[in-house]
């Protein structure tokens, strides 16, 4: 896999382009980036510039300078890049539900969100963690049922937990998303269940394995922290065992 990009370098590169103004050609950007120690390789610079253009943080135009290759000139478009979230993005990340795949929404993000994004046709898809927090926040406001999709993924997949929780704190969901993890753990740790035993045991085994990995890596303690914001707290606290187990079971393909 390609090495992860650095949000700080993406932001610093944007500042270099802004400072160069009308002289922000690829060659001049490379020279200045090397001088200040941001980049030393053309290939690396190209990856960052392409990402910033795809995320609408930069614009790129070409002009003829009398040589075979056209000169590429860059200008700053926005300090708030664009990425896409929505059901189609969650399907791309493996959501195992029969839902329309066409629902995508363009949202503004920061450089952290940009460098974690993935190519989606001619646009950029937000990271799975950003997609989940966005859908969680949207569902609480609209009661659209998307919380089931969030449960389905967080209960069956290892995520970048520190990043997920940080994003939740930023959107005032910090207390609520931590409660969701605790609620799932509480449900699967129960000795009694009202759902089919085969479904319950499959979900139990899968989530306990995930929780164990978080704990062994020292990350579960982040869930035990207080967090910032309790938007949607009542929605999560009222989730039933059936809702949690069936959402996770459907994602695992064990509900029949």
Protein Blocks (a to p, Z undefined) as FASTA:
>chain_A
ZZdddfklmmmmmmmmmmnmmmlcfklmmmmmmmnomamcfklmmmmmmmmmmnomaccd
dddehiabdcdddddfbfcdcddedjklmmmnopacdcdfkbccdddddfklmmmpcceh
jbccddfklmmmmmmmmmmmnonopmmmmmmmmmmcccdfklmmmmmmmnopmmmmmmmm
mmmmmmmmpcbdfbdfklmmmmmmmmmmmmmmmmmnopmmmmmpnbeajehklmmmmpcf
klmmmmmmmmnopnZZ
